[in-house]
Amino acid sequence: MAETPNCPQCDMDNTYFDGTVNVCPDCSHEWVNGADQDAEVDNIPRDSNGAELMDGDSVTVIKDLKVKGSSMVIKRGTKVKSIRLTDVPEEVDCKIDGSSIVLKTCFLKK
């Protein structure tokens, strides 16, 4: 049986191969062994169509979204102005109807 390498992120040896990638259950890091192991992950925020998002962009919601902890629903086609990028590339911060909300970029289009 082939040895799985230590996690490159947390250096723990509790890793396993799930058929396509190596997984570290301690820090949830996934990586591929081989030549592309050192390749950087694209940390550029992108909308559902792959367009790069920037601070201050206007976007449109592509799906009705229920807001957790509220009875509010953000309807499909809602225009959101002046988004702010967060530390997480898959999320943007914005204001809708006076409420500050974090939206996933997969539900937005530029």
C-alpha positions as CSV (number, residue, x, y, z in Angstrom):
1,M,0.0,0.0,0.0
2,A,1.4,3.4,-1.0
3,E,2.1,5.9,1.8
4,T,0.2,9.1,1.7
5,P,2.3,12.2,2.3
6,N,1.9,14.6,5.2
7,C,-0.4,17.5,4.7
8,P,1.4,20.5,3.1
9,Q,-0.7,23.0,5.1
10,C,-0.7,21.6,8.7
11,D,2.0,18.9,8.3
12,M,-0.1,16.3,10.0
13,D,0.3,12.6,8.9
14,N,-3.4,11.7,9.3
15,T,-4.1,12.0,5.5
16,Y,-5.9,9.7,3.0
17,F,-6.4,9.4,-0.7
18,D,-10.1,9.6,-1.7
19,G,-9.7,8.4,-5.3
20,T,-8.9,11.8,-6.9
21,V,-7.2,14.0,-4.3
22,N,-5.4,13.6,-1.0
23,V,-7.4,14.9,2.0
24,C,-6.4,16.0,5.5
25,P,-9.3,15.5,7.9
26,D,-7.5,17.7,10.5
27,C,-7.5,21.0,8.5
28,S,-9.8,20.0,5.5
29,H,-7.1,20.7,3.0
30,E,-7.2,18.9,-0.3
31,W,-4.3,18.6,-2.8
32,V,-3.1,16.5,-5.7
33,N,0.2,14.7,-5.7
34,G,2.6,15.3,-8.6
35,A,3.8,18.2,-10.7
36,D,0.9,20.5,-10.0
37,Q,1.1,20.1,-6.2
38,D,2.8,23.5,-5.8
39,A,0.4,25.3,-8.2
40,E,-1.3,28.2,-6.5
41,V,-5.0,28.1,-6.0
42,D,-6.9,30.9,-7.8
43,N,-8.0,33.2,-5.0
44,I,-9.7,35.7,-7.3
45,P,-13.4,36.2,-6.5
46,R,-15.5,35.2,-9.6
47,D,-19.2,35.3,-10.3
48,S,-21.3,32.4,-11.6
49,N,-20.1,33.0,-15.2
50,G,-16.4,33.2,-14.2
51,A,-16.1,37.0,-14.5
52,E,-13.7,38.6,-12.0
53,L,-15.3,40.6,-9.2
54,M,-13.9,43.8,-7.8
55,D,-14.8,46.1,-4.9
56,G,-17.7,48.5,-5.9
57,D,-19.0,46.3,-8.7
58,S,-22.8,46.0,-9.3
59,V,-24.1,42.4,-9.6
60,T,-27.4,40.7,-10.1
61,V,-28.8,37.8,-8.0
62,I,-29.5,34.8,-10.3
63,K,-31.6,32.7,-7.9
64,D,-34.2,33.4,-5.1
65,L,-32.2,33.2,-1.9
66,K,-33.7,32.7,1.6
67,V,-31.9,34.8,4.3
68,K,-30.9,32.6,7.3
69,G,-32.4,33.8,10.6
70,S,-34.9,36.0,8.8
71,S,-38.2,35.7,6.8
72,M,-36.6,37.8,4.1
73,V,-36.2,36.4,0.6
74,I,-33.8,38.0,-2.0
75,K,-35.6,37.7,-5.3
76,R,-34.0,36.6,-8.6
77,G,-32.9,39.6,-10.6
78,T,-32.3,41.9,-7.6
79,K,-29.5,44.4,-8.5
80,V,-26.9,44.8,-5.8
81,K,-24.7,47.8,-6.0
82,S,-21.3,48.5,-4.5
83,I,-20.2,45.0,-3.3
84,R,-17.3,44.6,-1.0
85,L,-14.9,41.7,-1.3
86,T,-14.2,39.6,1.9
87,D,-11.2,37.5,2.9
88,V,-13.0,34.5,1.5
89,P,-13.0,34.5,-2.3
90,E,-16.4,32.8,-2.5
91,E,-18.2,35.5,-0.5
92,V,-19.0,39.2,-1.0
93,D,-20.4,41.7,1.5
94,C,-23.3,44.0,0.4
95,K,-26.3,45.9,1.6
96,I,-29.8,44.9,0.5
97,D,-32.8,46.9,1.7
98,G,-30.6,48.4,4.4
99,S,-29.4,45.1,5.8
100,S,-25.8,44.1,5.5
101,I,-25.6,40.6,4.0
102,V,-22.9,38.2,2.9
103,L,-23.7,36.5,-0.4
104,K,-22.0,33.5,-2.1
105,T,-20.5,34.5,-5.5
106,C,-22.0,31.4,-7.2
107,F,-25.4,33.1,-7.0
108,L,-24.3,36.4,-8.6
109,K,-23.6,37.6,-12.1
110,K,-21.8,40.8,-13.2
